[in-house]
């Protein structure tokens, strides 16, 4: 199989694993195998039922992804000539190994919130590496005169979304998810407790990200940016809208498992769309004339 095919399979499996990991957490199945790793309840193949089945399935999917990523890494090392792709492959496998180690630590230490949060953020970085490898095998580019400016906007969005996801993971594993109602915190406008402050920060960064995306989308259409950029931003805005709805339902249903999983699935998809757009612009940058960033003010 080609590098492109392997990277696509890895992306799909990585996305599923991240979302399934959210289901493991929401169903409180993270300790379904007990404090054992790599064994499960002291055996290689445990009795597959309840929380054990869920956690064991998560581990099996992770093992499959590790094997697939190892094959992709070796394929790149043997056939790829571009150094930036080889470097990304090195980061990919390093992040994956670190992810496995952290996964073991999470289990042994009984799901500490900060380690689980780092575990998710490394998964997102690994996911981004896979997207970079996939796009490196594509010949499609975006021909726009504002590529440099847009790259910086997209990079800012990546940072904002990473912070938002980090706060979300920490809040979830500290059981702070319903510290605030949708529009208030215990009938007060300002948060007062640690849980409420962290929940409010998560919402603040989510709000800033959403507004940023909507502003970019507005300028894309009013300034007649390229069709591919407009379609990407339209898809991004739609995902943001669905993410907000999922967030509302998650809170209003007291963190019901289906809505919590949908919320993570949309958040991960949003992260993937933004990263893919940034990478596409980065690859396009070398083949087109771009404007100076200091003079670019959302103009075509």
N, C-alpha and C positions, 0 to 999 in steps of 0.2 A: 504494500500500500504506500502511496505517496505521502510526503510530509504534510501536504494540505489535507488529505483524507484523515491521517492520524490526528492532526490538530483539531479538526472538526469533531471527530469522535471524542477526543479528550475534553473539548469545550462543553459538549453536551453532557458528558458524564460528570464533569466537575460542577456544572450548574445544578444537575440533579442531586449531587452529593451535598452541596451547600444547602439546598432547599430541604432535602431529607434530614440534614442535620438540624434544621429548624424544627422539623416535626419531632425528632428525637428529644429536643429540649422542651418543646411545648407539651409533649406527652409525658414528660418527666421520666424518660427511659434511659437517660444518660448513664445510669449505674446498673443497667439491665444485666451486665456481665460481671457485676461486683467490682471490686478493686483490682481485678486481674487483667494483665495485658502482657503478651498477645493472646493468652488463653482467655476463655470466657467461663466464668464460674468454675475455674480450675481444670477445664477440659478443652480440647480442641474444637469439638462440635457439641454444644450444649443442647439441652431440651429446648426446642424452638417454640416458645409460646410466650405471650404477653410482652413485657418489657424486654425480656432477653431476646426474643425474636427481632424486635425493632432495633435494638443496639447491635446485635450480631449482623443484621442485614446492612446496617450502616458501615460496619467494619469490612464486610465482604465487598461492598461497592468501593470503599476506599482502597482496598487491596487491588481490585481490578483497575482502578484509575492509576495506581502506582505502576503496575505492570505496563499499562498502555503508555504512560508517560516515559517510562524507561525505554520502551521500544522507539518512541518518538525522539528521545534524546540521542540514542545510538544512531538512528537514521540521519539526524541532522549532522552529527559528528562525522559520519562517513560520506555524506553526499553534498552537504551544503557548502557553498564557497563564500558566502557573505559573512563577514566577521560579526556584524551586529546581530545576525540571527543566531550564530553560535554562542555569542555572549548571553543573549536572552535565554537560550536553551540551558546554559550553565545556571543562570538565576532560577529558571523553572525547576530544575532538579534539586537545587539547593533549598529552595522554598518548600518543595514537596517533602524532602527529608526532614526539614525543621518542623513541618506540619505533622509528620508522623510522630516525631519525638514529643511535641507538645500534646498530641492526642493521647499518648501514653501517660504524660504528666497529669493531664486533666482527669484521667480515670483513677490513677494512683492517689491523687490528692483530693478526690471526691468533688470534682467540678468547681474549683475556685473561679469566681466571676472574672477576675482580671486575666487569668490564663485562658479561659474560654474566649474572652474578647480578643486577645492577641491571636488565638487560634483562628478566629473568623477573619481577622484582618490579613493574616498571612494567606489564607485561602483566597481572598480577593486579589492579593498581589500575584499569586500563582495563576489565578484566572486571567488576569491582565497579561501575563507572559504568554499564555496560550493564545490569546487574541492577537498579540503581536506576531507570533509565529505564523498563525493562520493568514493574517493580512500580508505578511512578507511574501507569501506564495501567490498573491493575487496581483493581477496586472491592472486592476481598476484604480483610477485616481480621481480626485476631485479638482477640477480646474477652476480655481477662484482666486481673485486678486487680493483677498483679505485673509489668506491662509495663516499668515503669521499671527495676526490679531486673534483669529478664532482659536488657534492652538493654545494661546494663553488663557482665553476664556474657558476652553474645555479643561485645561489643566487645573484651573481654579475650581471648576465644578467637581473634578475628580477628588480634590482635596476636601471639599465641602461634604461630598457624599461619603468619603472614607470616615470623616469625623462623625457624621450622622450615624453611619452603620456601627461605628465603635461604641458610641453612646447607647444606641439601641440594644446592642448585644449585652453590654454591661448592666443596663437597666433590667433587661429580661432575666438575667441570671442572678440578679440581686432581688428579684421579685418586687421591683419598683414600677412595674408596668401600668398599674392603675392608681398610682400615687395622686394623679390628677384626673379630673374629668376632661372632656374634650376641650372645653373653653375656659375652665377655671380649675383651681386647686383648693379643694375643701371649702368651696363657696367664697374664696378670696381670689383677688386678681393676681397678686404676687405670691410666688411659692415661698414657703417658710421652712420646711424640713429639708434634709439632705436628699431624700427620695424625690420630693417635688422639684427641687432645684435641678437635679440631674435630668428628670423627665422634661422640664422646661427647656433645658439646654438642647436636648435631643430635638425637641420641636422647633426651637429657634433655628438650628442649623438646617433642619428639613425645610422650614419656611423660606430661609434665605436661598437655599438651592432651588426651590420651586419658582420663586420670583425671578431669580437669575435666568433660569431656563425659559420662562415665559417672555422675559424681555428680549432675550436672544431670538426667540421665535418671531416675535413682533418685528424686530429689525430685519430679520431674514426675508420676510414677506414685503415689508414696506420699501426696502432697498433693493429688492429683486436679486437676492443672492442666487447662487446656482441651485438647480432643481434638486440635486442630490442632498445638498445641505438643508434645504427647506423640508424635504421629506424626512430627513433624520431628526430635525428639530420638532417637526410635527409629531413624529412617533414618540420622541422624548417627552413632549408636553402631554400627550395622551397617557403615557405611562405614569407621569407625575400625578395627573388627575385621578387615575385608578388607584395609585398608591395612597393618595389622600383619603379616598373613600374607604380603602381597606383599613387605613389607620383609624378612621372614625368607627367603623364596625368592630375593629379589634378592641377598642376601648369600651364601646357601648355593650359589647357582649362579654365583658370581663375576661378578655384574653382567650376567647374560645379558640381551640386548636386550628380549625379550618381557616379562620380569618388571620390568625397569627402566621400561619404558613404562607398564605397568599400574600400577606404584607411583606414577608421576607423574599418571596419569589419575585414580586414586583420590584423591590428594592435592589435585588441582585441583577435583574434584567435592566433596570435603569443604569446601574453602574456599568454593566456590559455595553450598553448602547453608547454611553458617554465615552468610555475608553476606546471603543471601536471607531468612533467619530474622530477622536483625537489622533489615533494611530493613522487613520486614513489621511487626515490633513498633513500629518508629519511626513508620510511617504510622498504626498503630492507636492510638498514644499520645494523639493529640489528641482522639479520640472516645470515650474510656473513662475511668473513674475509676481512678486508680492509687494504690498505696501509697507511703509515704515510703521512699526508698532506705535511709536510715540504720536504719530499723526492720525492713527486709525481710531475713529470714534463711531463704530458701528456703521460704517459707510461701505458701499460696494467698491 
